[in-house]
């Protein structure tokens, strides 16, 4: 455990570099486009409009569990998709994180573990951009927002060490097993349907409830809906337990990454 402090301290010391690489990753995605980073707001706005049209106006779907305050199925669906996208992008990009940066391994002294922070920062930026669009949408359609919206960062916080651990594990594995990237893509799609994105967890049959409960997306999705759509405080106990497990996953992932990185140069 003590051996994990130096790489964490190194990442903190090089935080300016991490911030620059994160900015480069975000901006690079829209390089050459006319609107640039404004696409990060336009894309979720477009998708929210499509979901609203399809589910509220055409299919006339309502989520009974939402109650009368925020009964818009499109908003509940979009909330789940924001959290899923955060996890899915990390899953899809993590296996190639080191493979796509061989120069960082061979030619320059670079804190490789910091690449996970860069990926997390980039995906978090887009998730927060989508959340901002949703919050503005709710403010316009509902005539105001609950103060619980301010708790959103605290709800998302426990997911960050979980994602870091997953990124470190997949990044290390992806160097030695290139097929890892082929597995994570369908896994991310499977998570979309095995998480309470299109349905509430209460609608899951009792036989499958343990699997949904153990899904790392479930709690974050449900608590995000509580603070954004239902105007309620989150379940602090559940989030605290989640955070403890997430920190354990992060420590395991970092330890695995640090042990595996000694052979990166030979493989790449």
Beta strands, then each sheet from edge to edge (+ up, - down):
end
